[in-house]
């Protein structure tokens, strides 16, 4: 007679009983959703920046504030660039997530895909922030 050691029964989804830990899938999903939130935030903030020129135009038309009418020339291109960056972030996140899941489904742990993309995004946002800061510094003189 074979004796089994006392203890809880084996869990089929426990980390040791499957080739790929299901928590890795859940972590991949959370990462994907974080990238999607980042893309949506970029698009929303890009819309606000693009409409900032309209706000400045309204200020220029009021009697209380004198703002040059040509001052809104930078807000539209910067806003559109941020909206496009948000779209690219969402598309890139979808592609990265699909590739990651495909490798996980093969029973392997994937290598890090695209280490450059987050740094490019951070650099782009730093440049946009610098441009907007300089723009506002010269606008509010």
C-alpha positions as CSV (number, residue, x, y, z in Angstrom):
1,X,0.0,0.0,0.0
2,X,1.3,3.4,-1.0
3,X,1.1,6.1,1.6
4,X,0.7,9.7,0.5
5,X,2.0,12.4,2.8
6,X,-0.6,14.3,4.7
7,X,-1.3,17.9,3.4
8,X,-3.5,19.8,1.1
9,X,-4.3,18.3,-2.3
10,X,-2.3,19.5,-5.3
11,X,-3.6,22.6,-6.9
12,X,-3.5,22.4,-10.7
13,X,-2.8,26.1,-11.1
14,X,-0.1,26.3,-8.4
15,X,3.1,27.7,-9.7
16,X,5.0,24.4,-9.5
17,X,2.3,22.4,-11.4
18,X,2.3,24.2,-14.8
19,X,5.0,25.0,-17.3
20,X,4.2,28.7,-17.1
21,X,3.0,30.3,-13.9
22,X,-0.5,31.9,-14.5
23,X,0.6,34.9,-12.5
24,X,2.9,35.7,-15.4
25,X,-0.1,36.0,-17.7
26,X,-1.8,38.3,-15.2
27,X,1.3,40.4,-14.8
28,X,1.5,40.7,-18.6
29,X,-2.1,41.9,-18.7
30,X,-1.5,44.5,-16.0
31,X,1.6,45.8,-17.9
32,X,-0.5,46.0,-21.1
33,X,-3.2,47.9,-19.3
34,X,-0.7,50.3,-17.8
35,X,0.7,51.0,-21.3
36,X,-2.9,51.6,-22.6
37,X,-3.5,54.0,-19.7
38,X,-0.3,55.8,-20.7
39,X,-1.4,56.1,-24.3
40,X,-4.9,57.4,-23.3
41,X,-3.3,60.0,-21.0
42,X,-1.0,61.1,-23.8
43,X,-4.0,61.6,-26.1
44,X,-6.0,63.4,-23.5
45,X,-3.2,65.7,-22.6
46,X,-2.4,66.3,-26.2
47,X,-6.0,67.4,-26.8
48,X,-5.7,69.8,-23.9
49,X,-2.4,71.2,-25.2
50,X,-3.9,71.6,-28.7
51,X,-6.8,73.5,-27.4
52,X,-4.6,75.7,-25.3
53,X,-4.1,78.0,-28.3
54,X,-7.9,78.5,-28.5
55,X,-7.9,79.5,-24.9
56,X,-5.1,82.0,-25.6
57,X,-7.0,83.4,-28.5
58,X,-10.0,84.0,-26.3
59,X,-7.8,85.7,-23.8
60,X,-6.5,88.0,-26.5
61,X,-10.0,88.9,-27.6
62,X,-11.0,89.9,-24.1
63,X,-10.4,93.5,-22.9
64,X,-8.6,92.6,-19.7
65,X,-5.6,90.6,-21.0
66,X,-3.3,91.4,-23.9
67,X,-1.9,88.3,-25.5
68,X,-0.4,88.4,-29.0
69,X,-2.6,86.5,-31.5
70,X,0.4,84.7,-32.9
71,X,1.1,83.2,-29.5
72,X,-0.9,80.0,-30.2
73,X,1.1,78.8,-33.1
74,X,2.9,76.1,-31.2
75,X,0.1,74.5,-29.2
76,X,-1.6,72.8,-32.1
77,X,1.5,70.9,-33.5
78,X,2.6,69.9,-30.0
79,X,-0.9,68.7,-29.1
80,X,-1.2,66.7,-32.3
81,X,2.3,65.2,-31.7
82,X,1.2,64.1,-28.2
83,X,-2.0,62.6,-29.6
84,X,0.0,60.7,-32.3
85,X,2.4,59.6,-29.6
86,X,-0.5,58.2,-27.5
87,X,-1.8,56.3,-30.6
88,X,1.6,54.9,-31.2
89,X,2.0,53.9,-27.5
90,X,-1.3,52.0,-27.7
91,X,-0.4,50.2,-30.9
92,X,3.0,49.4,-29.6
93,X,1.5,48.0,-26.4
94,X,-0.8,45.8,-28.3
95,X,2.0,44.4,-30.5
96,X,4.3,43.8,-27.5
97,X,1.5,42.1,-25.5
98,X,0.6,39.9,-28.4
99,X,4.2,38.8,-28.9
100,X,4.7,38.3,-25.1
101,X,1.6,36.0,-24.9
102,X,2.6,34.1,-28.0
103,X,5.9,33.2,-26.4
104,X,4.2,32.3,-23.1
105,X,1.8,30.0,-24.9
106,X,4.8,28.1,-26.3
107,X,5.7,27.3,-22.7
108,X,8.7,29.6,-22.6
109,X,9.5,32.7,-20.6
110,X,10.0,35.5,-23.0
111,X,13.0,37.7,-23.1
112,X,12.4,41.4,-22.7
113,X,11.0,42.8,-25.9
114,X,12.0,46.2,-27.0
115,X,13.9,47.9,-24.2
116,X,14.4,51.0,-26.4
117,X,10.7,51.9,-26.7
118,X,10.1,53.2,-23.1
119,X,13.3,55.3,-23.3
120,X,12.2,56.8,-26.7
121,X,8.9,57.6,-25.2
122,X,10.4,59.2,-22.1
123,X,12.8,61.2,-24.3
124,X,10.0,62.4,-26.6
125,X,8.0,63.5,-23.6
126,X,11.0,65.3,-22.1
127,X,11.5,67.2,-25.4
128,X,7.8,68.1,-25.6
129,X,7.9,69.2,-21.9
130,X,10.9,71.4,-22.6
131,X,9.4,72.9,-25.7
132,X,6.1,73.7,-23.9
133,X,8.1,75.2,-20.9
134,X,10.1,77.4,-23.2
135,X,7.0,78.4,-25.1
136,X,5.2,79.4,-21.9
137,X,8.2,81.2,-20.5
138,X,8.4,83.4,-23.6
139,X,4.7,83.8,-23.9
140,X,4.2,85.0,-20.3
141,X,7.0,87.7,-20.6
